[in-house]
Amino acid sequence: MDESHRPVKDTDSDGDYVEFAPAGADGKGEFKCAGCGYGITVSHKLPRCPMCGEGLWERPGAGGGAGPAPRERVYA
């Protein structure tokens, strides 16, 4: 796996483990932007966020933070 496509690991404010997936990584299912909360559903590689340009994604519900209300767009 290319170094730039490896998951990034971090903890949230509660100390819970959160795994982020970078843009370009293989992904399937629902993700939300780590920067703005924008929601997407993908069936292949993760794009950069079309709303804010962020390159990190997390699974919905990860981290437990309220964050902005997500908007969803489907990428086939």
PDB file with SEQRES, HELIX, SHEET and CRYST1 records, atoms N, CA, C and O in Angstrom:
SEQRES   1 A   76  MET ASP GLU SER HIS ARG PRO VAL LYS ASP THR ASP SER          
SEQRES   2 A   76  ASP GLY ASP TYR VAL GLU PHE ALA PRO ALA GLY ALA ASP          
SEQRES   3 A   76  GLY LYS GLY GLU PHE LYS CYS ALA GLY CYS GLY TYR GLY          
SEQRES   4 A   76  ILE THR VAL SER HIS LYS LEU PRO ARG CYS PRO MET CYS          
SEQRES   5 A   76  GLY GLU GLY LEU TRP GLU ARG PRO GLY ALA GLY GLY GLY          
SEQRES   6 A   76  ALA GLY PRO ALA PRO ARG GLU ARG VAL TYR ALA                  
HELIX    1 AA1 GLU A    3  HIS A    5  5                                   3    
SHEET    1 AA1 6 VAL A   8  THR A  11  0                                        
SHEET    2 AA1 6 TYR A  17  PRO A  22 -1                                        
SHEET    3 AA1 6 LEU A  56  GLU A  58 -1                                        
SHEET    4 AA1 6 GLY A  29  CYS A  33 -1                                        
SHEET    5 AA1 6 GLY A  39  VAL A  42 -1                                        
SHEET    6 AA1 6 GLU A  72  VAL A  74  1                                        
CRYST1    1.000    1.000    1.000  90.00  90.00  90.00 P 1           1          
ATOM      1  N   MET A   1       0.861  -1.188   0.000  1.00  0.00           N  
ATOM      2  CA  MET A   1       0.000   0.000   0.000  1.00  0.00           C  
ATOM      3  C   MET A   1       0.897   1.237   0.000  1.00  0.00           C  
ATOM      4  O   MET A   1       1.876   1.310   0.743  1.00  0.00           O  
ATOM      5  N   ASP A   2       0.556   2.181  -0.822  1.00  0.00           N  
ATOM      6  CA  ASP A   2       1.283   3.440  -0.891  1.00  0.00           C  
ATOM      7  C   ASP A   2       1.196   4.151   0.460  1.00  0.00           C  
ATOM      8  O   ASP A   2       0.126   4.193   1.067  1.00  0.00           O  
ATOM      9  N   GLU A   3       2.300   4.705   0.932  1.00  0.00           N  
ATOM     10  CA  GLU A   3       2.347   5.386   2.233  1.00  0.00           C  
ATOM     11  C   GLU A   3       1.274   6.460   2.369  1.00  0.00           C  
ATOM     12  O   GLU A   3       0.720   6.636   3.454  1.00  0.00           O  
ATOM     13  N   SER A   4       0.970   7.184   1.291  1.00  0.00           N  
ATOM     14  CA  SER A   4      -0.006   8.263   1.355  1.00  0.00           C  
ATOM     15  C   SER A   4      -1.443   7.749   1.455  1.00  0.00           C  
ATOM     16  O   SER A   4      -2.353   8.532   1.728  1.00  0.00           O  
ATOM     17  N   HIS A   5      -1.665   6.448   1.241  1.00  0.00           N  
ATOM     18  CA  HIS A   5      -3.010   5.889   1.291  1.00  0.00           C  
ATOM     19  C   HIS A   5      -3.252   5.065   2.543  1.00  0.00           C  
ATOM     20  O   HIS A   5      -4.279   4.394   2.641  1.00  0.00           O  
ATOM     21  N   ARG A   6      -2.337   5.095   3.501  1.00  0.00           N  
ATOM     22  CA  ARG A   6      -2.524   4.360   4.747  1.00  0.00           C  
ATOM     23  C   ARG A   6      -3.477   5.113   5.660  1.00  0.00           C  
ATOM     24  O   ARG A   6      -3.471   6.343   5.690  1.00  0.00           O  
ATOM     25  N   PRO A   7      -4.309   4.367   6.416  1.00  0.00           N  
ATOM     26  CA  PRO A   7      -5.189   5.032   7.383  1.00  0.00           C  
ATOM     27  C   PRO A   7      -4.383   5.821   8.409  1.00  0.00           C  
ATOM     28  O   PRO A   7      -3.278   5.430   8.786  1.00  0.00           O  
ATOM     29  N   VAL A   8      -4.952   6.928   8.849  1.00  0.00           N  
ATOM     30  CA  VAL A   8      -4.338   7.776   9.865  1.00  0.00           C  
ATOM     31  C   VAL A   8      -5.075   7.519  11.169  1.00  0.00           C  
ATOM     32  O   VAL A   8      -6.306   7.511  11.186  1.00  0.00           O  
ATOM     33  N   LYS A   9      -4.349   7.310  12.260  1.00  0.00           N  
ATOM     34  CA  LYS A   9      -4.982   7.009  13.537  1.00  0.00           C  
ATOM     35  C   LYS A   9      -4.841   8.198  14.471  1.00  0.00           C  
ATOM     36  O   LYS A   9      -3.797   8.849  14.506  1.00  0.00           O  
ATOM     37  N   ASP A  10      -5.900   8.479  15.232  1.00  0.00           N  
ATOM     38  CA  ASP A  10      -5.911   9.615  16.150  1.00  0.00           C  
ATOM     39  C   ASP A  10      -6.914   9.319  17.260  1.00  0.00           C  
ATOM     40  O   ASP A  10      -7.618   8.310  17.216  1.00  0.00           O  
ATOM     41  N   THR A  11      -6.975  10.183  18.236  1.00  0.00           N  
ATOM     42  CA  THR A  11      -7.977  10.062  19.288  1.00  0.00           C  
ATOM     43  C   THR A  11      -8.814  11.328  19.302  1.00  0.00           C  
ATOM     44  O   THR A  11      -8.332  12.408  18.959  1.00  0.00           O  
ATOM     45  N   ASP A  12     -10.077  11.187  19.704  1.00  0.00           N  
ATOM     46  CA  ASP A  12     -10.940  12.362  19.788  1.00  0.00           C  
ATOM     47  C   ASP A  12     -10.822  12.972  21.178  1.00  0.00           C  
ATOM     48  O   ASP A  12     -10.007  12.528  21.986  1.00  0.00           O  
ATOM     49  N   SER A  13     -11.631  13.983  21.455  1.00  0.00           N  
ATOM     50  CA  SER A  13     -11.532  14.699  22.728  1.00  0.00           C  
ATOM     51  C   SER A  13     -11.873  13.822  23.926  1.00  0.00           C  
ATOM     52  O   SER A  13     -11.481  14.139  25.049  1.00  0.00           O  
ATOM     53  N   ASP A  14     -12.600  12.717  23.707  1.00  0.00           N  
ATOM     54  CA  ASP A  14     -12.927  11.795  24.796  1.00  0.00           C  
ATOM     55  C   ASP A  14     -11.877  10.712  24.959  1.00  0.00           C  
ATOM     56  O   ASP A  14     -11.999   9.863  25.841  1.00  0.00           O  
ATOM     57  N   GLY A  15     -10.843  10.727  24.120  1.00  0.00           N  
ATOM     58  CA  GLY A  15      -9.797   9.720  24.189  1.00  0.00           C  
ATOM     59  C   GLY A  15     -10.125   8.458  23.423  1.00  0.00           C  
ATOM     60  O   GLY A  15      -9.374   7.485  23.486  1.00  0.00           O  
ATOM     61  N   ASP A  16     -11.246   8.454  22.692  1.00  0.00           N  
ATOM     62  CA  ASP A  16     -11.620   7.301  21.890  1.00  0.00           C  
ATOM     63  C   ASP A  16     -10.773   7.255  20.625  1.00  0.00           C  
ATOM     64  O   ASP A  16     -10.417   8.290  20.061  1.00  0.00           O  
ATOM     65  N   TYR A  17     -10.457   6.045  20.192  1.00  0.00           N  
ATOM     66  CA  TYR A  17      -9.674   5.823  18.982  1.00  0.00           C  
ATOM     67  C   TYR A  17     -10.510   6.150  17.746  1.00  0.00           C  
ATOM     68  O   TYR A  17     -11.652   5.704  17.636  1.00  0.00           O  
ATOM     69  N   VAL A  18      -9.950   6.924  16.816  1.00  0.00           N  
ATOM     70  CA  VAL A  18     -10.611   7.281  15.561  1.00  0.00           C  
ATOM     71  C   VAL A  18      -9.652   6.959  14.426  1.00  0.00           C  
ATOM     72  O   VAL A  18      -8.481   7.332  14.483  1.00  0.00           O  
ATOM     73  N   GLU A  19     -10.133   6.268  13.391  1.00  0.00           N  
ATOM     74  CA  GLU A  19      -9.300   5.978  12.233  1.00  0.00           C  
ATOM     75  C   GLU A  19      -9.792   6.793  11.048  1.00  0.00           C  
ATOM     76  O   GLU A  19     -10.976   6.762  10.711  1.00  0.00           O  
ATOM     77  N   PHE A  20      -8.880   7.522  10.420  1.00  0.00           N  
ATOM     78  CA  PHE A  20      -9.192   8.334   9.257  1.00  0.00           C  
ATOM     79  C   PHE A  20      -8.653   7.633   8.019  1.00  0.00           C  
ATOM     80  O   PHE A  20      -7.592   7.012   8.066  1.00  0.00           O  
ATOM     81  N   ALA A  21      -9.383   7.731   6.908  1.00  0.00           N  
ATOM     82  CA  ALA A  21      -8.941   7.190   5.631  1.00  0.00           C  
ATOM     83  C   ALA A  21      -8.608   8.368   4.717  1.00  0.00           C  
ATOM     84  O   ALA A  21      -9.412   9.289   4.576  1.00  0.00           O  
ATOM     85  N   PRO A  22      -7.424   8.343   4.095  1.00  0.00           N  
ATOM     86  CA  PRO A  22      -7.038   9.459   3.225  1.00  0.00           C  
ATOM     87  C   PRO A  22      -7.668   9.381   1.838  1.00  0.00           C  
ATOM     88  O   PRO A  22      -8.020   8.296   1.376  1.00  0.00           O  
ATOM     89  N   ALA A  23      -7.810  10.514   1.181  1.00  0.00           N  
ATOM     90  CA  ALA A  23      -8.265  10.559  -0.205  1.00  0.00           C  
ATOM     91  C   ALA A  23      -7.334   9.691  -1.039  1.00  0.00           C  
ATOM     92  O   ALA A  23      -6.119   9.710  -0.841  1.00  0.00           O  
ATOM     93  N   GLY A  24      -7.899   8.932  -1.967  1.00  0.00           N  
ATOM     94  CA  GLY A  24      -7.120   8.038  -2.817  1.00  0.00           C  
ATOM     95  C   GLY A  24      -7.106   6.608  -2.308  1.00  0.00           C  
ATOM     96  O   GLY A  24      -6.770   5.691  -3.057  1.00  0.00           O  
ATOM     97  N   ALA A  25      -7.470   6.401  -1.037  1.00  0.00           N  
ATOM     98  CA  ALA A  25      -7.522   5.052  -0.483  1.00  0.00           C  
ATOM     99  C   ALA A  25      -8.768   4.338  -0.983  1.00  0.00           C  
ATOM    100  O   ALA A  25      -9.779   4.974  -1.284  1.00  0.00           O  
ATOM    101  N   ASP A  26      -8.693   3.018  -1.069  1.00  0.00           N  
ATOM    102  CA  ASP A  26      -9.870   2.233  -1.424  1.00  0.00           C  
ATOM    103  C   ASP A  26     -10.883   2.336  -0.303  1.00  0.00           C  
ATOM    104  O   ASP A  26     -10.522   2.237   0.870  1.00  0.00           O  
ATOM    105  N   GLY A  27     -12.131   2.531  -0.643  1.00  0.00           N  
ATOM    106  CA  GLY A  27     -13.182   2.621   0.356  1.00  0.00           C  
ATOM    107  C   GLY A  27     -14.503   2.176  -0.224  1.00  0.00           C  
ATOM    108  O   GLY A  27     -14.748   2.322  -1.422  1.00  0.00           O  
ATOM    109  N   LYS A  28     -15.349   1.636   0.623  1.00  0.00           N  
ATOM    110  CA  LYS A  28     -16.681   1.235   0.198  1.00  0.00           C  
ATOM    111  C   LYS A  28     -17.627   1.514   1.348  1.00  0.00           C  
ATOM    112  O   LYS A  28     -17.387   1.092   2.480  1.00  0.00           O  
ATOM    113  N   GLY A  29     -18.703   2.228   1.054  1.00  0.00           N  
ATOM    114  CA  GLY A  29     -19.686   2.539   2.074  1.00  0.00           C  
ATOM    115  C   GLY A  29     -19.751   4.028   2.354  1.00  0.00           C  
ATOM    116  O   GLY A  29     -19.398   4.855   1.513  1.00  0.00           O  
ATOM    117  N   GLU A  30     -20.217   4.353   3.566  1.00  0.00           N  
ATOM    118  CA  GLU A  30     -20.417   5.746   3.949  1.00  0.00           C  
ATOM    119  C   GLU A  30     -19.209   6.304   4.693  1.00  0.00           C  
ATOM    120  O   GLU A  30     -18.605   5.627   5.526  1.00  0.00           O  
ATOM    121  N   PHE A  31     -18.872   7.543   4.378  1.00  0.00           N  
ATOM    122  CA  PHE A  31     -17.791   8.262   5.031  1.00  0.00           C  
ATOM    123  C   PHE A  31     -18.236   9.694   5.246  1.00  0.00           C  
ATOM    124  O   PHE A  31     -19.123  10.186   4.549  1.00  0.00           O  
ATOM    125  N   LYS A  32     -17.614  10.370   6.221  1.00  0.00           N  
ATOM    126  CA  LYS A  32     -17.850  11.807   6.390  1.00  0.00           C  
ATOM    127  C   LYS A  32     -16.489  12.496   6.410  1.00  0.00           C  
ATOM    128  O   LYS A  32     -15.498  11.952   6.897  1.00  0.00           O  
ATOM    129  N   CYS A  33     -16.475  13.710   5.866  1.00  0.00           N  
ATOM    130  CA  CYS A  33     -15.252  14.499   5.806  1.00  0.00           C  
ATOM    131  C   CYS A  33     -14.807  14.856   7.218  1.00  0.00           C  
ATOM    132  O   CYS A  33     -15.611  15.295   8.039  1.00  0.00           O  
ATOM    133  N   ALA A  34     -13.521  14.664   7.493  1.00  0.00           N  
ATOM    134  CA  ALA A  34     -12.980  14.999   8.801  1.00  0.00           C  
ATOM    135  C   ALA A  34     -12.910  16.508   9.007  1.00  0.00           C  
ATOM    136  O   ALA A  34     -12.816  16.970  10.144  1.00  0.00           O  
ATOM    137  N   GLY A  35     -12.954  17.283   7.922  1.00  0.00           N  
ATOM    138  CA  GLY A  35     -12.866  18.730   8.025  1.00  0.00           C  
ATOM    139  C   GLY A  35     -14.198  19.432   8.206  1.00  0.00           C  
ATOM    140  O   GLY A  35     -14.338  20.299   9.068  1.00  0.00           O  
ATOM    141  N   CYS A  36     -15.194  19.051   7.378  1.00  0.00           N  
ATOM    142  CA  CYS A  36     -16.458  19.793   7.391  1.00  0.00           C  
ATOM    143  C   CYS A  36     -17.680  18.935   7.691  1.00  0.00           C  
ATOM    144  O   CYS A  36     -18.771  19.475   7.877  1.00  0.00           O  
ATOM    145  N   GLY A  37     -17.528  17.614   7.742  1.00  0.00           N  
ATOM    146  CA  GLY A  37     -18.655  16.744   8.045  1.00  0.00           C  
ATOM    147  C   GLY A  37     -19.482  16.333   6.841  1.00  0.00           C  
ATOM    148  O   GLY A  37     -20.476  15.622   6.993  1.00  0.00           O  
ATOM    149  N   TYR A  38     -19.093  16.766   5.641  1.00  0.00           N  
ATOM    150  CA  TYR A  38     -19.817  16.391   4.420  1.00  0.00           C  
ATOM    151  C   TYR A  38     -19.861  14.877   4.288  1.00  0.00           C  
ATOM    152  O   TYR A  38     -18.836  14.219   4.467  1.00  0.00           O  
ATOM    153  N   GLY A  39     -21.019  14.308   3.980  1.00  0.00           N  
ATOM    154  CA  GLY A  39     -21.176  12.865   3.878  1.00  0.00           C  
ATOM    155  C   GLY A  39     -21.182  12.384   2.445  1.00  0.00           C  
ATOM    156  O   GLY A  39     -21.769  13.020   1.569  1.00  0.00           O  
ATOM    157  N   ILE A  40     -20.515  11.239   2.201  1.00  0.00           N  
ATOM    158  CA  ILE A  40     -20.505  10.623   0.873  1.00  0.00           C  
ATOM    159  C   ILE A  40     -20.693   9.118   1.022  1.00  0.00           C  
ATOM    160  O   ILE A  40     -20.478   8.552   2.094  1.00  0.00           O  
ATOM    161  N   THR A  41     -21.095   8.490  -0.065  1.00  0.00           N  
ATOM    162  CA  THR A  41     -21.119   7.042  -0.180  1.00  0.00           C  
ATOM    163  C   THR A  41     -20.262   6.697  -1.383  1.00  0.00           C  
ATOM    164  O   THR A  41     -20.504   7.199  -2.481  1.00  0.00           O  
ATOM    165  N   VAL A  42     -19.263   5.843  -1.190  1.00  0.00           N  
ATOM    166  CA  VAL A  42     -18.350   5.486  -2.274  1.00  0.00           C  
ATOM    167  C   VAL A  42     -18.351   3.976  -2.489  1.00  0.00           C  
ATOM    168  O   VAL A  42     -18.718   3.204  -1.603  1.00  0.00           O  
ATOM    169  N   SER A  43     -17.932   3.576  -3.683  1.00  0.00           N  
ATOM    170  CA  SER A  43     -17.798   2.157  -3.991  1.00  0.00           C  
ATOM    171  C   SER A  43     -16.391   1.830  -4.487  1.00  0.00           C  
ATOM    172  O   SER A  43     -16.127   0.704  -4.910  1.00  0.00           O  
ATOM    173  N   HIS A  44     -15.497   2.802  -4.438  1.00  0.00           N  
ATOM    174  CA  HIS A  44     -14.104   2.571  -4.847  1.00  0.00           C  
ATOM    175  C   HIS A  44     -13.200   3.545  -4.093  1.00  0.00           C  
ATOM    176  O   HIS A  44     -13.256   3.572  -2.864  1.00  0.00           O  
ATOM    177  N   LYS A  45     -12.388   4.327  -4.752  1.00  0.00           N  
ATOM    178  CA  LYS A  45     -11.432   5.212  -4.078  1.00  0.00           C  
ATOM    179  C   LYS A  45     -12.099   6.465  -3.514  1.00  0.00           C  
ATOM    180  O   LYS A  45     -13.017   7.031  -4.108  1.00  0.00           O  
ATOM    181  N   LEU A  46     -11.607   6.874  -2.354  1.00  0.00           N  
ATOM    182  CA  LEU A  46     -12.114   8.086  -1.714  1.00  0.00           C  
ATOM    183  C   LEU A  46     -11.573   9.332  -2.416  1.00  0.00           C  
ATOM    184  O   LEU A  46     -10.373   9.421  -2.674  1.00  0.00           O  
ATOM    185  N   PRO A  47     -12.445  10.296  -2.729  1.00  0.00           N  
ATOM    186  CA  PRO A  47     -11.989  11.552  -3.350  1.00  0.00           C  
ATOM    187  C   PRO A  47     -11.584  12.558  -2.274  1.00  0.00           C  
ATOM    188  O   PRO A  47     -11.751  12.295  -1.083  1.00  0.00           O  
ATOM    189  N   ARG A  48     -11.060  13.690  -2.682  1.00  0.00           N  
ATOM    190  CA  ARG A  48     -10.922  14.820  -1.765  1.00  0.00           C  
ATOM    191  C   ARG A  48     -12.341  15.348  -1.547  1.00  0.00           C  
ATOM    192  O   ARG A  48     -13.206  15.169  -2.405  1.00  0.00           O  
ATOM    193  N   CYS A  49     -12.580  15.981  -0.434  1.00  0.00           N  
ATOM    194  CA  CYS A  49     -13.914  16.502  -0.150  1.00  0.00           C  
ATOM    195  C   CYS A  49     -14.279  17.569  -1.179  1.00  0.00           C  
ATOM    196  O   CYS A  49     -13.527  18.526  -1.367  1.00  0.00           O  
ATOM    197  N   PRO A  50     -15.427  17.418  -1.850  1.00  0.00           N  
ATOM    198  CA  PRO A  50     -15.819  18.420  -2.840  1.00  0.00           C  
ATOM    199  C   PRO A  50     -16.280  19.741  -2.223  1.00  0.00           C  
ATOM    200  O   PRO A  50     -16.391  20.748  -2.921  1.00  0.00           O  
ATOM    201  N   MET A  51     -16.547  19.738  -0.919  1.00  0.00           N  
ATOM    202  CA  MET A  51     -17.005  20.966  -0.266  1.00  0.00           C  
ATOM    203  C   MET A  51     -15.846  21.807   0.265  1.00  0.00           C  
ATOM    204  O   MET A  51     -15.839  23.026   0.092  1.00  0.00           O  
ATOM    205  N   CYS A  52     -14.857  21.165   0.916  1.00  0.00           N  
ATOM    206  CA  CYS A  52     -13.795  21.949   1.556  1.00  0.00           C  
ATOM    207  C   CYS A  52     -12.382  21.561   1.109  1.00  0.00           C  
ATOM    208  O   CYS A  52     -11.420  22.239   1.471  1.00  0.00           O  
ATOM    209  N   GLY A  53     -12.239  20.485   0.330  1.00  0.00           N  
ATOM    210  CA  GLY A  53     -10.925  20.084  -0.168  1.00  0.00           C  
ATOM    211  C   GLY A  53     -10.121  19.216   0.790  1.00  0.00           C  
ATOM    212  O   GLY A  53      -8.998  18.829   0.465  1.00  0.00           O  
ATOM    213  N   GLU A  54     -10.666  18.900   1.963  1.00  0.00           N  
ATOM    214  CA  GLU A  54      -9.979  18.046   2.941  1.00  0.00           C  
ATOM    215  C   GLU A  54      -9.675  16.686   2.317  1.00  0.00           C  
ATOM    216  O   GLU A  54     -10.407  16.225   1.440  1.00  0.00           O  
ATOM    217  N   GLY A  55      -8.608  16.050   2.763  1.00  0.00           N  
ATOM    218  CA  GLY A  55      -8.201  14.749   2.236  1.00  0.00           C  
ATOM    219  C   GLY A  55      -8.366  13.609   3.218  1.00  0.00           C  
ATOM    220  O   GLY A  55      -7.883  12.508   2.954  1.00  0.00           O  
ATOM    221  N   LEU A  56      -9.034  13.830   4.349  1.00  0.00           N  
ATOM    222  CA  LEU A  56      -9.234  12.758   5.327  1.00  0.00           C  
ATOM    223  C   LEU A  56     -10.715  12.501   5.542  1.00  0.00           C  
ATOM    224  O   LEU A  56     -11.517  13.432   5.611  1.00  0.00           O  
ATOM    225  N   TRP A  57     -11.071  11.213   5.646  1.00  0.00           N  
ATOM    226  CA  TRP A  57     -12.449  10.771   5.831  1.00  0.00           C  
ATOM    227  C   TRP A  57     -12.533   9.867   7.041  1.00  0.00           C  
ATOM    228  O   TRP A  57     -11.561   9.199   7.395  1.00  0.00           O  
ATOM    229  N   GLU A  58     -13.698   9.844   7.678  1.00  0.00           N  
ATOM    230  CA  GLU A  58     -13.949   8.922   8.771  1.00  0.00           C  
ATOM    231  C   GLU A  58     -15.323   8.303   8.581  1.00  0.00           C  
ATOM    232  O   GLU A  58     -16.156   8.825   7.840  1.00  0.00           O  
ATOM    233  N   ARG A  59     -15.551   7.185   9.259  1.00  0.00           N  
ATOM    234  CA  ARG A  59     -16.858   6.532   9.195  1.00  0.00           C  
ATOM    235  C   ARG A  59     -17.853   7.336  10.018  1.00  0.00           C  
ATOM    236  O   ARG A  59     -17.486   7.859  11.071  1.00  0.00           O  
ATOM    237  N   PRO A  60     -19.111   7.453   9.570  1.00  0.00           N  
ATOM    238  CA  PRO A  60     -20.121   8.155  10.363  1.00  0.00           C  
ATOM    239  C   PRO A  60     -20.231   7.532  11.755  1.00  0.00           C  
ATOM    240  O   PRO A  60     -20.179   6.311  11.904  1.00  0.00           O  
ATOM    241  N   GLY A  61     -20.383   8.372  12.757  1.00  0.00           N  
ATOM    242  CA  GLY A  61     -20.462   7.892  14.130  1.00  0.00           C  
ATOM    243  C   GLY A  61     -19.114   7.773  14.797  1.00  0.00           C  
ATOM    244  O   GLY A  61     -19.053   7.638  16.019  1.00  0.00           O  
ATOM    245  N   ALA A  62     -18.025   7.816  14.040  1.00  0.00           N  
ATOM    246  CA  ALA A  62     -16.687   7.731  14.620  1.00  0.00           C  
ATOM    247  C   ALA A  62     -16.374   9.023  15.350  1.00  0.00           C  
ATOM    248  O   ALA A  62     -16.638  10.108  14.832  1.00  0.00           O  
ATOM    249  N   GLY A  63     -15.826   8.922  16.522  1.00  0.00           N  
ATOM    250  CA  GLY A  63     -15.411  10.098  17.265  1.00  0.00           C  
ATOM    251  C   GLY A  63     -16.488  10.716  18.119  1.00  0.00           C  
ATOM    252  O   GLY A  63     -16.173  11.413  19.084  1.00  0.00           O  
ATOM    253  N   GLY A  64     -17.735  10.492  17.807  1.00  0.00           N  
ATOM    254  CA  GLY A  64     -18.827  10.961  18.636  1.00  0.00           C  
ATOM    255  C   GLY A  64     -19.044  12.460  18.686  1.00  0.00           C  
ATOM    256  O   GLY A  64     -19.962  12.911  19.370  1.00  0.00           O  
ATOM    257  N   GLY A  65     -18.232  13.260  17.984  1.00  0.00           N  
ATOM    258  CA  GLY A  65     -18.395  14.711  18.013  1.00  0.00           C  
ATOM    259  C   GLY A  65     -19.616  15.146  17.238  1.00  0.00           C  
ATOM    260  O   GLY A  65     -20.037  14.472  16.298  1.00  0.00           O  
ATOM    261  N   ALA A  66     -20.181  16.262  17.627  1.00  0.00           N  
ATOM    262  CA  ALA A  66     -21.384  16.744  16.958  1.00  0.00           C  
ATOM    263  C   ALA A  66     -21.057  17.208  15.545  1.00  0.00           C  
ATOM    264  O   ALA A  66     -21.671  16.737  14.588  1.00  0.00           O  
ATOM    265  N   GLY A  67     -20.107  18.117  15.398  1.00  0.00           N  
ATOM    266  CA  GLY A  67     -19.683  18.595  14.090  1.00  0.00           C  
ATOM    267  C   GLY A  67     -20.817  19.174  13.267  1.00  0.00           C  
ATOM    268  O   GLY A  67     -21.956  19.221  13.731  1.00  0.00           O  
ATOM    269  N   PRO A  68     -20.525  19.614  12.058  1.00  0.00           N  
ATOM    270  CA  PRO A  68     -21.549  20.162  11.189  1.00  0.00           C  
ATOM    271  C   PRO A  68     -22.481  19.070  10.684  1.00  0.00           C  
ATOM    272  O   PRO A  68     -22.093  17.903  10.618  1.00  0.00           O  
ATOM    273  N   ALA A  69     -23.702  19.439  10.330  1.00  0.00           N  
ATOM    274  CA  ALA A  69     -24.646  18.477   9.774  1.00  0.00           C  
ATOM    275  C   ALA A  69     -24.139  18.022   8.403  1.00  0.00           C  
ATOM    276  O   ALA A  69     -23.874  18.855   7.537  1.00  0.00           O  
ATOM    277  N   PRO A  70     -24.002  16.703   8.199  1.00  0.00           N  
ATOM    278  CA  PRO A  70     -23.472  16.227   6.930  1.00  0.00           C  
ATOM    279  C   PRO A  70     -24.475  16.336   5.789  1.00  0.00           C  
ATOM    280  O   PRO A  70     -25.685  16.254   5.999  1.00  0.00           O  
ATOM    281  N   ARG A  71     -23.961  16.521   4.594  1.00  0.00           N  
ATOM    282  CA  ARG A  71     -24.749  16.448   3.371  1.00  0.00           C  
ATOM    283  C   ARG A  71     -24.245  15.229   2.643  1.00  0.00           C  
ATOM    284  O   ARG A  71     -23.061  14.906   2.739  1.00  0.00           O  
ATOM    285  N   GLU A  72     -25.099  14.544   1.920  1.00  0.00           N  
ATOM    286  CA  GLU A  72     -24.680  13.307   1.301  1.00  0.00           C  
ATOM    287  C   GLU A  72     -24.720  13.382  -0.208  1.00  0.00           C  
ATOM    288  O   GLU A  72     -25.644  13.947  -0.794  1.00  0.00           O  
ATOM    289  N   ARG A  73     -23.697  12.800  -0.833  1.00  0.00           N  
ATOM    290  CA  ARG A  73     -23.624  12.710  -2.273  1.00  0.00           C  
ATOM    291  C   ARG A  73     -23.095  11.324  -2.594  1.00  0.00           C  
ATOM    292  O   ARG A  73     -22.203  10.836  -1.899  1.00  0.00           O  
ATOM    293  N   VAL A  74     -23.615  10.681  -3.618  1.00  0.00           N  
ATOM    294  CA  VAL A  74     -23.196   9.336  -3.975  1.00  0.00           C  
ATOM    295  C   VAL A  74     -22.202   9.414  -5.123  1.00  0.00           C  
ATOM    296  O   VAL A  74     -22.470  10.040  -6.148  1.00  0.00           O  
ATOM    297  N   TYR A  75     -21.052   8.773  -4.943  1.00  0.00           N  
ATOM    298  CA  TYR A  75     -20.027   8.635  -5.984  1.00  0.00           C  
ATOM    299  C   TYR A  75     -19.980   7.184  -6.401  1.00  0.00           C  
ATOM    300  O   TYR A  75     -19.726   6.316  -5.566  1.00  0.00           O  
ATOM    301  N   ALA A  76     -20.215   6.898  -7.654  1.00  0.00           N  
ATOM    302  CA  ALA A  76     -20.227   5.504  -8.119  1.00  0.00           C  
ATOM    303  C   ALA A  76     -18.880   5.083  -8.631  1.00  0.00           C  
ATOM    304  O   ALA A  76     -18.712   3.942  -9.061  1.00  0.00           O  
TER     305      ALA A  76                                                      
END                                                                             
